[in-house]
Amino acid sequence: MQAVLEALPLEFRQLREAVHAFARLVLQSRLFPATHPAVGHALRAAHLQLAVLLERGKSVHLVFSGDALHCLNFKIDLRGKDDRAIILLRESLSRHAIGEIELLRGTAPEELACFARLLASLPCGVAGADIASLGAEVRAIRVRNRIEARSIAPDRALVPAGCGVAIYEAKAGDRAGSPGGTMGAVVRGILERLEKIRSNEGTNAGKTIMSVIEREGKGTATILLLNSLREFDDYTFTHSINVAVIAAAIARELGFPDGFIDGIAHAALMHDIGKLYVPREILRKSGRLTPSEWQAMKRHPVDGERILREEGFDLLCRRVAHEHHMRHDLAGYPNSREGFETHKASEIVRIADSYDALTTKRPYRRQLNPYEAIKLMARGSGTEFHQDYFNVFLRMLGNVPIGSVLKLSTGETALVVGFSSSGDEIARVRLLSDASGAPVAEEIVIDLGEIDPATGTALRRVAGILENPVRDIDVGQYCID
């Protein structure tokens, strides 16, 4: 048994030890008064284990679903029939209708002891009332009720303003994955800031992503893994949302049926989930990776496929996770057998993945503007990328993609925010500076197809595309309604 435990990931072992230590603290708090030596010993052990977990981040987020606690991509089974402490912890979480717990860095031993006493006690009859009574004592532990256990009015905050333990009631019928729920709200916020593709495609793709999130709902592996990815590396999480939108838009432009578009959106959301197993210091390194670090990075497609297989995801999701770095000519990674063909969904996601990565600022690489990114990617058409799919991607973005900064014949500079409704690829732009170079503070959007009635020629023409990408302007409002 010891050999099996030692083979598990270090983070999982530490999480398991912390949960078991806290469960023992709850048990001792149930059996003995707060001043008893047994409670003090259990408290020191639990606080020490929590401190180990918090060395890696600002908080530890636990989700109680069914008979298990979930944290990152790990699952701690709480069905232990012969472990009284674990049984009590499970029953206490259920009895108090607790669905999520977030422990912040700096959680004091006294706060941990107070929270353990709450769990060890019997609820006073109103869901959350016990927790509200702890407001003055607990400031670094946040809790949310289980949605299925609601028994009071929607939107009613159970803890007075300023209290540390936060309980929030969701609206009736809300689920954690719905547009009104936690993950849905986060994803919607990203969609509203999306800068990568133009209005119609972006709007439709955004709706597809939200339908996937809502369909998956509370407690599903998709939502749990997205939460894990968000807590582990926010860039990878946001990147996954962007890639899903771009991939869904490409698939729709290619004429695929709605069922496939929905599937590719789901697969794209999960395509980088294997990065949960890449150390943070590698993901966030600003310089060139060493050979050993690069090998660790290259394992994420294999780890991603394994995670999704173990969690019961469909074959499409697993293939995209495994194949999204293989390239069209199979020269990428992981290595593939002779005659292997990547899935069409993987080909689409690879295009979306590359475009988003190139046009997003990263510590180790210069951010490209959309026009530069397309020029660079075009070199790989037919080798790195499926040529037909890439051509459709180019047509979807337009000759001058959204996000490009233009120098106009008038001396003004402008940001491309869309295209004219006639569909003839004439850009609509927002002015950034006037002919003298002075910034234009107000929002002025103009159509470059506008004709001067006196001369019959265009009022403004594109004189050039500037090299510097712009990210301090909210382009998203033009891309996602």
Secondary structure, DSSP 8 states (H G I E B T S, - for coil): -HHHHHHS-HHHHHHHHHHHHHHHHHHHHHHS-TTSHHHHHHHHHHHHHHHHHHTSSSEEEEEEETTEEEETTEEEE---TT-HHHHHHHHHHHHTTEEEEEEETT--HHHHHHHHHHHHS---SSTTHHHHTTTTT-SSEEEEE-GGG--S-TT--SS-TT-SS------TT--TTSTTSHHHHHHHHHHHT--SS-HHHHHHHHHHHHHHHHHH-TT-HHHHHHHHHHHH-HHHHHHHHHHHHHHHHHHHHTT--HHHHHHHHHHHHHTTGGGGGS-HHHHT-SS---HHHHHHHHTHHHHHHHHHHHTT--HHHHHHHHHTTS-TTS-SSS---TT----HHHHHHHHHHHHHHHTS-BTTB----HHHHHHHHHTTBTTTB-HHHHHHHHHHH-SS-TT-EEEETTS-EEEEEEE-TTSS--EEEEEEE-TTS-B--S--EEETT-B-TTTSSBS--EEEE-SS---SS-THHHH--
